[in-house]
Amino acid sequence: MFAARLKQARQLRGIASQRALGVLMGLDKKLASSRVNRYETEVSGIDLDGLGRLAEVLGVPMAYLVAEDEATAAVVLALSKLTASQRAALAKKFAQEL
């Protein structure tokens, strides 16, 4: 799921190439394309620092990229668009209902 969500987020953000994404992450230009390609094809994993940089560049929460299913990813993305107080109120409401 991570690889597909990464590719989708890159395309939705309008980042045309894997190299461009890698450069935006701060990777060396010569390595950027191959490194991001390895992430998108699941040949190689990514550490937490890299995941954080990737999420920041893509404008999504880290949890969105690693969510175990589409529904969870959609909820994480929607929550990220709320203010902190709105998220707190929603969390409180969920806790009361569960």
ChimeraX attribute file (.defattr): number of C-alpha atoms within 10 A of each C-alpha:
attribute: neighborCount
match mode: 1-to-1
recipient: residues
	/A:1	13
	/A:2	18
	/A:3	19
	/A:4	14
	/A:5	18
	/A:6	21
	/A:7	20
	/A:8	14
	/A:9	18
	/A:10	21
	/A:11	14
	/A:12	11
	/A:13	14
	/A:14	11
	/A:15	16
	/A:16	11
	/A:17	15
	/A:18	21
	/A:19	21
	/A:20	17
	/A:21	22
	/A:22	23
	/A:23	16
	/A:24	18
	/A:25	20
	/A:26	14
	/A:27	17
	/A:28	13
	/A:29	13
	/A:30	11
	/A:31	12
	/A:32	20
	/A:33	18
	/A:34	14
	/A:35	20
	/A:36	26
	/A:37	18
	/A:38	15
	/A:39	18
	/A:40	20
	/A:41	14
	/A:42	14
	/A:43	10
	/A:44	11
	/A:45	15
	/A:46	14
	/A:47	7
	/A:48	10
	/A:49	9
	/A:50	14
	/A:51	18
	/A:52	18
	/A:53	16
	/A:54	24
	/A:55	20
	/A:56	14
	/A:57	17
	/A:58	22
	/A:59	14
	/A:60	18
	/A:61	19
	/A:62	18
	/A:63	16
	/A:64	23
	/A:65	25
	/A:66	16
	/A:67	17
	/A:68	12
	/A:69	12
	/A:70	12
	/A:71	10
	/A:72	14
	/A:73	18
	/A:74	13
	/A:75	12
	/A:76	18
	/A:77	18
	/A:78	11
	/A:79	15
	/A:80	16
	/A:81	12
	/A:82	12
	/A:83	10
	/A:84	11
	/A:85	9
	/A:86	12
	/A:87	14
	/A:88	12
	/A:89	12
	/A:90	14
	/A:91	12
	/A:92	11
	/A:93	11
	/A:94	10
	/A:95	9
	/A:96	8
	/A:97	7
	/A:98	5
